[in-house]
Amino acid sequence: MTQFNKLRGLPLDAYNKCCNEILSRAQVQLGLPREEIILRDLRSDDLGEVGKWAFTMAKAQTIGWTSIIDSKEIADNRFICISGMFTEESAPVIHTIKITRAGSVARWWNVQRVGLQEDNELHVDDPIIVDQNTTITIEAYNHSTTTNLDEEFGFIGCVAEKRGMLINP
């Protein structure tokens, strides 16, 4: 995995390829034409954090792995692509993100530099796709026990889903 601070070039190509792939999978697996599939931005709700715009990592927790998303099954008729993350902190405590898909570790991203980026975003050239009805677990490695404010962070990506699940233009 290579990290990029801007969504252009290689990470933009990877993002576009990932979004096109989930559109294709949705069409094939759901048996629907393209006009019945919506492509939209990834929300924290899609990953199980209902009603909040981001996830929270308490900085006062012990050093080690913390489960951010614990065995969340992606909704029926929904396909997701995770292509990066963002933080609101200039000195984040999250060192590593581990994504497990269907019981196997699928990605292991070192993200400690995300807070040093101009816009606090980190884009990758190896996005991950999670199909409908597939279980995902995301863990974060906390490398600090400071008592400062909690870290607010989230994930960047896209979602392909059956029209009407969330958006019905």
N, C-alpha and C positions, 0 to 999 in steps of 0.2 A: 504494500500500500504506500502510495506517495501522497503527501499532504499538500494542499494548495490553499492559498489565502483568498483567491478570487475564483468565481465560477466562470471561467473562460478556458479556452484551449482544451487540454486533456480532461479535466474534471467536467467541463461542460459537455464534451463528447460522451463521456461515461454516463452523465446524468441523462442526457437525451436518449442514449441507447437503452438505459435502464427503464425510463418512462415508456419508450416504444415497446420494450419487451413485455412490461406488465399489461399494456394495452392489448398486445397480441395474445397473451395468455388469457386475459379476461374474455376476449372474443371467442377463443377456441373452447375454453373450459365452460363458459356460460352459454355458448351457442347463440350469441347475440351479435347483431351488426354493430359497426363502429358508432353509429349515431345513438345507440342505446347504452354506451359506455361513457362515463364521465372521467376526465383526468383532472385532478386537483392537487393542491399542496398537501403534504403530510401534516396532520395535527397531532398533538399529544394524545388526544382522545382515541385516535386510531391505534395507539399502542397501550391503552389502558389507563392513562392519567386523565380521568374524566373531570371536566369543568375547570381545568387549569391550562394555561398556555405553555407551561414548561414543567420540568421535574426539579426536585430539590434534593441537594446533597448537603446534609448537615456537616459543617466543617468540624464540629466538636466530636464527631464519631471517631471510633478507633481506626487506626491505619489498617487497611485491608479491603477486601471485596464487599460491596454492598449491592444487593439486588435492587435494581431500578424498576424493572418489569419482570415479574415472576410468573413464568409459564402462562402467558397471555395467548389465547387462541385468536388469530385474526378472523374477523367476521366473515361469514358466508357471503359470497359475491363481492369480496374486496381483496385487492392485491396491492402490496406496498413495496416501495423502493426507498431505502435509507441511503443517502449519498453524502451525509456530513452531519455536523453538529454546530451548535452555537452556545455561547455562554454570556452572561451579563457581567462576569467578573474579569478584572484585569490580571488577577493572580489566582486562577482556579486551582482547586485541590484535586480534581480528577486527573489522574495520570493515564489511565488506560480504560478503554471500553471493550467489553467482550460480549459478542452477540452469538447466542446459541439458537439455532433454527432446527426444529424437529429433533431435539435431543443431541445434536452435534454442534460443536463450536464451528461457526461459519466465518466469523471475522474477529480480529484482535487488533484494535486500533490504538496506537499511542497518540493521545490527544492533549498532552500537557502544554503544548504551545498555542492552543486555540485562543487563550486570553491575550496573547502577544500580537495577534493579528489586528490589522487596522479596524475591521468591523466585527471582531470577535467571532468569526465564522471559520470553519474548517471544512474543506471539500476534499473528497477522496476520488481516486481513479478506479476504485473497486467497490462500487455500491453493492448493497445486498438486496435481493428480492425475497419477499416472503409471500407465498401464495395464500389464498383463502383457506380457512380451516387448518392452518399450520400454526403450531405453538412456537412462540418466540420468548426468549429470556434475554434481558440485557442487564449486565452487571458493570459497575464502575469501581475502579480501584482508587481509593482515597489515600493520598500519600501525606496528609497533614492532619494534625489534631488541634490546629489553632481554634480559638474561640470566637473568631470574627463572624460576620454574617454568613448565613448559609449560601451555597452556590446555586443559582438558578441556571438551568441549561436545558437544551432541547435538541431535537434531531431535525435535519433538513432532508426532504425527499418529496416523492410524489405518490399518489394513490390513484389506481384505476378501479372503478366500482360500477355496479349496475346503476343506471339512471334512477333517481328517486330515493336512494338510500340516504343521501344527505342533500344533494343538489338535484333539483328537477326543473331546469329552465324550460 
